[in-house]
């Protein structure tokens, strides 16, 4: 808005001057953010070189200058095309040079003009103009009069709302009789945009120009009315703020007198800023502000104030609205998983499926994955690989041994030392609300009088309700739906069913010998060489040496012990290097004893020879599969059954079921009744200090019992696993892959498994299926046919069993019948045949003789099959 002097305006408007003496060639000055109207008196501050020269040029002659508005006010050096053609011829009334080099000029608008041609452009613009006159009105009609009166009244109202109305203004407006002059005067004092003001300036019809001004006045009046209301409200607020400020100053003075100082007020203001910055939900923000108000009203040294400060610090540091952007490049993620983990194809496939679905449906709720398997198979590192592939933060907490529900859901603030649950603590530390959150050892949660942590996890791990997870300490809902929870467990049996139902369990079994070889070469050995300060090219461990470490110095499903042995080798080399020895260190299989001592485990079987009453079983543990020997011995007594070896309840039941089955079928097996009445039966599982339990030793116990009672020798090259019913049916078991790996480690080449476990062979590694002959059976007769060595009457002496020709004939007939139901997996490898990927890039040397021996062993087992049928 142009600021004008009322007296000067009246004088200018009333003065009738001639425009005929205005030259047609004038210096031109572009003006920014304002349009100069006729009869307008405006002070201008001129700072651009061309504009200063234009003012000086006008001052040297007749003081006339052409003023045109810029189309773009940001241009520093406008050209001919950057100004409007129609402008105003002005006269420089006064000019004052300022100390900073600028010029202050008082310019009066004279008449309108139009640029016809630019004569000069370098030092300053000189233009040839054409004087434009308004169209004359022949007579003022009643409409024009009403329009002029409306413009005057609207102008006075606007000035009154602004507080600028005075008597001189009313006189000025009343004295102007020309509609065009009234329109120009009012337009020059309106806050119009340059384009709107230029439109009014270019309107030559006085009536139309006045109508446009009236329209702008109506809008300005409405805006001024609203603005006046806002100003009144603001004034009231300022008054109240000033009052509050005065009261706060008084409170400050009181605090200073009490010795509190100003730190508390700064603290309160800092909490307000942090709460606004946290962008928490409205309900949570309201509660946080309420706590700040409570803190403000408390003494800074009170114990309650410290509790509230800790609570507020926790709230403002929670990642309410902070997320990391997911990287969902499936090809890159597959490459990361492949580089970090060898094998585990099904696990990698499931992870890539999750990322693919996440890419297609970003709003998908967080999945709950549970990696189950023995220690050292890479469960935790898989979680880190997922976070790396998605470019998310990784958080890990261990749940092993947690018995307090407050560890998950947090303590209530009424307790001293209360803190949030470990889930919210992890989110607070990582600073985002969508990390990959690993809950390690979920199977080792406990419960006691302090609550059940597994039940507290139900809300956190349920995708349908974890969007409003309630922590006792926070006492406000927090959204966990964006978190990708990854859980790990060695076994799933101890996980409550309600919690297990909310997870997708992905089982990770142990590694085969070939897989361990590749992993040792690609990951473990390079890492240990680096961690022990060695140079990779200065140390060489042969493949035979690494294979010997795997087979004779470790006995595990995972890789931890293998890495420890490799670390031991590297440490001994590091000592030699530190002592000054130089050169390339080469470790061979023959020199391995120097570094690791004598072998700890032998690949040969513990049974030197086949015996009656001794059976090789298979057991599953949370550390992998292992061979379990079962011994049965008979002694004089009263027919009592004794089971020893730290046997659990399930295996106790298996022993009793095997005993009952054998006793019920003693006629079939030609067992003397006196053996059950005059002899005690002792079933023992060695390694008695180690607790053993599980439903998989039934057929092994039954076979050992029948072998001891009949004197038949059990083949020591055959292992078996399966449960038995009272009718002799072989029931399915679990953990077949782990048991097979344990058998392979012990040198077993033939395993008897339940028929219903045939489906598990599909996921068996091809290298295992190639080296082990799996025989599927349905009842105990088929087990005995495979397990017992063929009896030769010339070589065996047994006082308890005397075979007859009839029994031999029945056994031959039974053999033909049972052979139809027996299925050797080695003969049906086409059903489960896969390419052994572990052979690629693996320098493991296979022993041809062992394969030949394995083949001969299979043939010998087939030749020694016998059969027991009811007479």
Buried (B, 14 or more C-beta within 10 A) or exposed (E): EBEBEEEEBBEBBEEEEEEEEBEEBBBBBBBBEBBBBBBBBBBBEBEBEBBBBBBBBBBEEEBBBBBBBBBEEEEEEBEEEEBBBBBBBBBBBEBEBEEEEBBBBBBBBBBBBBBEEBEEEEEBBBBBBEBBEBEEBEEBEEEBEEBBEBBBEBBBBBBEBEEEBEEEBBEBBEEBEBBBBBBBBBBBBBEBEBEBBBBBBBBBBBBBBBBBBBEBBEEBBEEBEEEBEEBEEEEEEEEEEEEEEEEEEEBBEEBEEEEBEEEBBEBEEEBBEBBEEBEBBEEBBEBBBEBBEEBBEBEBEEEEBEBBBBBBEBBBBBBBEBEBEBBBBBEEBBEBBEEBBBBBEEBBEBBBEBBEEBBEEEEEEBBBBBBBBBBBBBBBEBBBBBBBBBBBBBBBBBBEEBBBBBBBBBBEBEEEEBBBBBBBBBBBEBEBBBBBBBBBBBBBBBBEEEBBBBBBBBBBBBBEBBBEBBBBBBBBBBBBBBBBBBBBBBBBEBBBEEBBEBBEBBBBBBBBBBBBBBBBBBBBBEBBBEEBEBEEEEBEBBBBBBBBBBBBBBBBBBBBBBBEBBBBBBBBBBEEBEEEEEEEBEBEBEEBEEBBEEBEEEBEBEBEEBBBBBBBBBBBBBBBBBBBBBBBBBEEEEBEBEBEBEBEEBBEBBBBBBBBBBBEBBEBBBBBEEBBEEBBBBBBBBEEEEEBBBBBBBBBBBBBBBBBBBBBBBBBBBBBBBBBEEEBBBBBBBBBBBBBBBBBBBBBBBBBBBBBBBEBBEBBBBBBBBBBBBBBBBBBBBBBBBBBBBBEEEEBEBEBBEBEEEBEEBBEEBBEEBBEBBBBBBEBBEEBEEEBBBEEEBEBEEEEEEEEEBEEBBEBBBEBBBBBBEE
